[in-house]
Amino acid sequence: MAGHVVVTSPPKADAGVAAALAEYGSATVHEAMGRIGYAGHRIRPIQQGAAISGTAVTVSCAPGDNLMVHAAIEQAGEGDVIVVVPRSDSAFGFIGELMATQMQTRGVRGYVTSGGVRDTTELRRMGFPVWSKFVSSEGTVKDTPGSVNVPVVLEGVVVHPGDVVVADDDGVTIVPRGIAAETLAATKARAEKEAGTRKRYAAGEISMDVNDLRPVLERLGVEYVEHEAP
């Protein structure tokens, strides 16, 4: 796809599947997919306690320019998460309270960016969840083209429009649209297994035995020795 484009009505993961993944969180989904899709520790929540999932509306934009974020808001709707990736590191406040008000009104569940945001107090007050690489008071211009609903790379993770974005206090995990349903099934199975393990720990068992780690220590040459008093 050449040039700068706004792609309208791209295919999306099933809305019910996308919404259901929020219950399990970014870490469990990441593990259930085989430890892929996590966008890294630099993308952090500006709030605590928010847990969302939804379908990605992606934005590729110039550093310090939020023109294409405005265009993305027009394309976004109920159940979406806007994912903004500047073409190079850009510690500017690409959105604040006013743009978030538009998103929230349109049913957008949250905003994820490897750029920056501002008005964080107001964003927390209005309950609009954001995950970002930077927080900055410095604003942007609106005069450079980019694209909406094209593949972007969020801190090393490829995000296609319509992929599922799972975000909470632990960070952001991206689930490819084509494996969303099987990922939900795998995540449910992992959560059930963890519930059983939790009961065993609560009953007094320890992970050394539950996970059969003693043979691992032995294979690695770790020895148990009695402490010798001086």
Sequence and secondary structure as in RCSB ss.txt:
>XXXX:A:sequence
MAGHVVVTSPPKADAGVAAALAEYGSATVHEAMGRIGYAGHRIRPIQQGAAISGTAVTVSCAPGDNLMVHAAIEQ
AGEGDVIVVVPRSDSAFGFIGELMATQMQTRGVRGYVTSGGVRDTTELRRMGFPVWSKFVSSEGTVKDTPGSVNV
PVVLEGVVVHPGDVVVADDDGVTIVPRGIAAETLAATKARAEKEAGTRKRYAAGEISMDVNDLRPVLERLGVEYV
EHEAP
>XXXX:A:secstr
  S  B  S     HHHHHHGGGTHHHHHHHHTTS  B  TTSEESSSS  EEEEEEEEEE TTB HHHHHHHHH
  TTEEEEEEESS   SB   HHHHHHHHHTT  EEEEEEEE  HHHHHHHT  EEEEEE S   BS    EESS
 EEETTEEE TT EEEEETTEEEEE GGGHHHHHHHHHHHHHHHHHHHHHHHTT  HHHHTT HHHHHHTT    
     
